[in-house]
């Protein structure tokens, strides 16, 4: 049985401008210790998928319309706030995109990092502090015993992300959700942070859901990759397979637009058009208007479904996009 | 901390946290404090206010009884016996000013404390829960703000002054408290109550607005994702972030409340003679403006000085806590 099984998750936002179908029937599963990536453009529903599982969607306007997310026989989507709180931060933790804003500027690092320990493990102040210092050392913060008494503004961006990672992993969670953890960092620091996440993951046996729009990052860390478009998963495959044999037109377009794939001086490839407005009901294949590499004429007039092409490679069954 | 101790801290520091305490980072509060240190006006104001407090709450106990009358020694000139002379009833003016300061400053501080406690809690809950709760809570504030303050205080005072005499009698009879002290306490209590009742409204609005924007911040989401309960997120992560504006506003309300006390006492609605307060002293002094102006001027000087000091202190705090304005 997989560690986490998300089935037909639908999260909609009921706004004044209509229903925004941010996530519209997403299914995937996660095994123990595995790293699953979710890639897609901004607004494709990557983050909302994960936020929904942890109940971090502001409701209203957000509403989980259906589906299930089974973790250790608990359905995270309807188990109630109290039960969910016991999972959050203890068994499933999260790292956020911008380390500059995800730490409370008024509290010492010590206060913030010991919070999950005291809350979930019932540790007293001194023991929690000891654990926290150890955890900071493990994520490569020099002189953790001194740094822990400082405030977030005395840390650099990379250091803060290290603190966030230490904080997220301090309770040895079974799942870590990393929501674009390297987007706000510069490239050299990105590499360090990715290595750190991988290293800590291997030590603790944590499964990771890695959300990003950076294909270079995802190829580096993930075992399996889900490509999301307009609230749906359009393709899922093992990392190597996806990079070598992309099937869906969108995946191919994404890979084609990686600058490193081009010869020097050649014009860079961009996908034409914009992601569709998910507040309007999309009939048929959502990628049709931008489908340049496939055959838009053959795109399905009703919503395509995900089908297995063998070897764990799933793709939306739309002849136009597969062409 | 010398370098030796530092070495010990880093080598065996894992066990000994008392050593680490010296190596604490610099909080936003400390930064603000350092910034304020450069603001001379604010520091002078702080010193003036502290000296006034020390005089009123410390030195006053060694002075003469402020309500001891001596009708044979009215309007005495300053002397070794009476440092600032005596008033129309032959009471020592110096000690009346200091004891008056006790009441005035206490009214300012206690009313502010009440206002801050209610205002922050109310505003934070309103902003945090939002939607319908917010709408209802804010309409209540609007309603209360639309009631003329002075009128309510007059009515309250009328109702409560009777209550205060009976309570004071009851306390003296049943708990055996000092009669004079009890009288004085119950006399000003309605005033605290009335001021506190209305003082929190603006603050609640300020805090609510702060919380509305703070709750969308990422660290709040991060805290929630750590499994903290809503109330814990509110009290541990959101409210501390609202304290900057709150402190500034509170410092600027203290002189406001002192002023209100003076106004009400001057109108005969606050503290009652023979009890002393700066408002009372100004009221009494005004009667002898032509013959003995010092009775009005001397308490007036300390009164104005305190108000000035508190206002400058508030301005200094505002500049110090507003990081954007003072970063360059």
Interface residues (C-beta under 8 A of the other chain):
Chain A: X54 X56 X60 X85 X86 X87 X88 X89 X90 X93 X94 X96 X97 X98 X101 X102 X103 X104 X105 X106 X107 X108 X109 X115 X116 X119 X120 X126 X129 X130 X133 X134 X143 X145 X146 X149 X150 X151 X153 X154 X164 X167
Chain B: X9 X10 X13 X14 X15 X17 X20 X21 X23 X24 X25 X26 X27 X28 X131 X217 X218 X219 X221 X222 X223 X224 X225 X226 X227 X228 X229 X236 X237 X240 X241 X243
